[in-house]
């Protein structure tokens, strides 16, 4: 479409034309298309990876990946093709990998309740000191067990299992001479898998996972939260009884 605007000046009009191209229809796709920053975030969330771990896989620095995810920088052709190696393992319709297992978050939300105060202040002060020490130790143990969270720890363990054979397997070679054509091509055709490099990266991820303290199972986590809530309630009651400076 041509749009013209007359510019006054002189006997001869000067016309500027702006060519507006009509939008080209986009063919339907069998999977959703991600911008590279959204794809990186989807891959990290699916496999429970940190930015540093994904950056090591695709060959960029962690700040570079962070800028790319924020939309302020581009990964570049090489890193983007490396990202597509893991993107192939996303579940359909985005990739050909299996769906992630269902995991639940583990958290702590105390709901302390006051306890009846005792009359003898000397035993109360001793008990208050004991409860504070127990709460400090229990809090430290809980924080150690929650790094990373239960859901992320399970996701990372699953990623190590599922990515091992997927990254080591050779890519299928399309048979262009087969009757009816080569069949559907794998997603992300620009991916650049490198089996030795990929398995080395995965071995490092497995070692970090093995060195991480496993989160508490749901029953143990619930018991720890109950103990913490009980200590908080007892401490609050003792402090209220002993008054300021207890």
C-alpha positions as MATLAB code, in Angstrom:
seq = 'XXXXXXXXXXXXXXXXXXXXXXXXXXXXXXXXXXXXXXXXXXXXXXXXXXXXXXXXXXXXXXXXXXXXXXXXXXXXXXXXXXXXXXXXXXXXXXXXXXXXXXXXXXXXXXXXXXXXXXXXXXXXXXXXXXXXXXXXXXXXXXXXXXXXXXXXXXXXXXXXXXXXXXXXXXXXXXXXXXXXXXXXXXXXXXXXXXXXXXXXXXXXXXXXXXXXXXXXXXXXXXXXXXXXXXXXXXXXXXXXXXXXXX';
ca = [
       0.000    0.000    0.000;
       1.326    3.452   -0.910;
       0.661    6.496    1.254;
       1.572    9.952   -0.037;
       1.887   13.331    1.670;
       2.305   16.610   -0.204;
       5.040   18.866    1.095;
       4.442   22.550    0.322;
       7.244   24.576   -1.194;
       7.625   25.798   -4.786;
       5.419   25.130   -7.751;
       6.394   21.514   -7.904;
       5.062   19.322   -5.142;
       7.385   16.819   -3.546;
       5.829   13.534   -2.582;
       7.176   11.073   -0.105;
       5.826    7.597   -0.254;
       5.908    5.116    2.538;
       5.683    1.484    1.521;
       3.803   -0.534    4.083;
       4.220   -4.266    3.589;
       1.272   -6.416    4.431;
       1.921   -9.044    7.088;
       2.921  -12.435    5.758;
       0.809  -15.296    7.031;
       2.633  -17.518    9.507;
       2.291  -21.241    8.792;
       0.875  -23.302   11.644;
       3.423  -25.007   13.872;
       3.201  -28.236   15.777;
       4.831  -26.613   18.824;
       4.959  -23.206   20.473;
       7.746  -20.856   19.398;
       9.805  -19.311   22.198;
      12.062  -16.260   22.056;
      15.531  -17.330   23.113;
      15.244  -15.719   26.557;
      11.904  -17.420   27.244;
      13.233  -20.707   25.924;
      16.206  -20.508   28.283;
      13.889  -19.835   31.214;
      11.631  -22.731   30.190;
      14.598  -25.109   29.928;
      15.955  -24.047   33.321;
      12.567  -24.400   34.995;
      11.905  -27.793   33.402;
      15.214  -29.331   34.457;
      15.715  -27.340   37.684;
      18.963  -25.741   36.473;
      20.613  -22.617   37.777;
      21.675  -19.868   35.405;
      25.327  -20.818   35.966;
      24.667  -24.441   35.044;
      22.750  -23.628   31.872;
      25.344  -20.991   30.931;
      28.086  -23.625   31.215;
      26.168  -25.937   28.907;
      25.537  -23.387   26.162;
      28.977  -21.776   26.450;
      28.295  -18.283   27.819;
      28.818  -16.545   31.144;
      26.063  -16.449   33.743;
      25.646  -12.627   33.412;
      25.311  -13.041   29.639;
      22.554  -15.603   30.096;
      20.831  -13.400   32.673;
      20.822  -10.485   30.233;
      19.478  -12.736   27.484;
      16.652  -13.976   29.707;
      15.828  -10.366   30.612;
      15.627   -9.467   26.927;
      18.489   -6.947   26.990;
      21.015   -9.079   25.101;
      21.053  -11.890   22.539;
      22.652  -15.268   23.109;
      24.143  -15.421   19.640;
      23.869  -18.193   17.038;
      26.254  -20.650   18.705;
      24.848  -20.495   22.255;
      21.300  -20.438   20.904;
      21.956  -23.641   18.978;
      23.415  -25.195   22.122;
      20.295  -24.159   24.027;
      18.194  -25.992   21.472;
      19.973  -29.251   22.406;
      18.258  -29.186   25.800;
      15.105  -27.641   24.344;
      14.631  -30.812   22.321;
      14.149  -32.643   25.613;
      11.197  -30.460   26.648;
       7.873  -32.322   26.667;
       5.565  -32.089   23.642;
       4.536  -29.940   21.889;
       7.781  -28.015   22.489;
      10.145  -30.996   22.228;
      10.364  -34.764   22.250;
      11.254  -35.385   25.903;
       9.157  -36.906   28.671;
       7.017  -34.746   30.956;
       8.515  -33.766   34.288;
       7.354  -35.671   37.371;
       4.901  -34.009   39.706;
       6.714  -32.581   42.723;
       5.484  -30.429   45.548;
       7.153  -27.472   47.290;
       8.448  -27.791   50.825;
       8.091  -24.750   53.052;
       7.679  -23.653   56.625;
       4.869  -21.496   57.927;
       4.876  -21.508   61.726;
       1.686  -20.873   63.675;
       2.798  -20.539   67.293;
       0.315  -20.559   70.154;
       1.017  -19.234   73.665;
       1.534  -21.681   76.529;
       0.572  -21.334   80.165;
       3.328  -19.578   82.164;
       4.911  -21.224   85.190;
       5.283  -19.550   88.574;
       8.939  -20.215   89.411;
      11.094  -17.772   87.416;
      14.415  -19.606   87.876;
      13.261  -22.784   86.077;
      11.573  -20.582   83.493;
      14.802  -18.792   82.655;
      16.622  -22.116   82.303;
      13.893  -23.514   80.130;
      13.844  -20.365   77.987;
      17.591  -20.653   77.341;
      17.162  -24.326   76.459;
      14.274  -23.630   74.055;
      16.198  -20.858   72.326;
      19.168  -23.182   71.803;
      16.930  -25.960   70.461;
      15.205  -23.552   68.102;
      18.533  -22.256   66.771;
      19.786  -25.789   66.127;
      16.526  -26.868   64.506;
      16.444  -23.773   62.308;
      19.987  -24.455   61.112;
      19.115  -28.064   60.302;
      16.017  -27.009   58.383;
      17.928  -24.450   56.334;
      20.563  -27.050   55.499;
      17.869  -29.468   54.367;
      16.045  -26.875   52.270;
      18.987  -25.999   49.997;
      17.683  -26.525   47.373;
      13.979  -26.981   47.920;
      12.307  -30.366   47.832;
      10.704  -29.736   44.434;
      13.884  -28.462   42.809;
      16.011  -31.268   44.245;
      13.606  -33.861   42.824;
      13.527  -32.071   39.471;
      17.324  -31.978   39.255;
      17.608  -35.673   40.136;
      15.077  -36.489   37.433;
      16.935  -34.295   34.924;
      20.188  -36.183   35.515;
      18.421  -39.471   34.806;
      16.531  -38.410   31.701;
      19.241  -36.273   30.090;
      21.930  -38.967   30.320;
      20.692  -41.214   27.500;
      19.121  -38.294   25.613;
      22.371  -36.307   25.291;
      24.500  -39.373   24.553;
      22.198  -40.774   21.849;
      23.128  -39.958   18.236;
      20.685  -37.887   16.253;
      18.570  -39.786   13.717;
      19.643  -39.197   10.127;
      16.664  -38.374    7.876;
      16.200  -40.836    5.027;
      15.380  -38.508    2.177;
      14.972  -41.425   -0.213;
      12.361  -43.233    1.874;
       8.870  -43.550    0.376;
       6.807  -40.614    1.436;
       9.816  -38.554    2.450;
      11.985  -38.604    5.591;
       9.084  -38.167    7.990;
       8.803  -35.455   10.634;
      12.086  -33.757   11.444;
      13.172  -33.291   15.076;
      12.385  -29.917   16.672;
      15.026  -27.214   16.860;
      16.925  -28.230   13.729;
      19.756  -25.770   14.468;
      20.736  -27.549   17.694;
      24.423  -28.462   17.947;
      24.732  -31.528   20.197;
      28.186  -32.590   21.278;
      27.987  -35.927   23.127;
      31.387  -35.817   24.932;
      30.937  -32.211   25.976;
      27.298  -32.694   26.950;
      27.922  -35.811   29.031;
      30.850  -34.079   30.777;
      28.540  -31.191   31.714;
      25.930  -33.658   32.919;
      28.521  -35.486   35.050;
      29.305  -32.203   36.800;
      25.612  -31.635   37.438;
      25.320  -35.140   38.895;
      28.317  -34.540   41.189;
      26.835  -31.282   42.496;
      23.548  -33.043   43.074;
      25.260  -35.836   45.014;
      27.099  -33.285   47.172;
      23.875  -31.439   48.018;
      22.115  -32.331   51.236;
      18.873  -34.032   50.305;
      15.776  -32.203   51.509;
      13.710  -33.742   54.271;
      10.966  -36.118   53.139;
       7.426  -34.757   53.618;
       6.767  -36.603   56.895;
      10.076  -35.531   58.459;
       9.604  -31.960   57.244;
       6.139  -31.841   58.813;
       7.539  -33.145   62.104;
      10.318  -30.541   62.062;
       7.786  -27.757   61.419;
       5.668  -29.021   64.319;
       8.684  -29.047   66.633;
       9.645  -25.553   65.522;
       6.104  -24.290   66.070;
       6.065  -25.820   69.533;
       9.376  -24.196   70.434;
       8.196  -20.827   69.129;
       5.028  -21.072   71.199;
       6.901  -22.038   74.359;
       9.472  -19.283   73.891;
       6.748  -16.686   73.359;
       4.954  -17.785   76.550;
       8.132  -17.791   78.610;
       9.164  -14.367   77.356;
       5.724  -12.984   78.136;
       5.947  -14.349   81.664;
       9.492  -13.178   82.374;
       8.920   -9.758   80.850;
      11.376   -7.451   79.045;
      15.023   -8.490   79.106;
      14.223  -12.167   79.536;
];
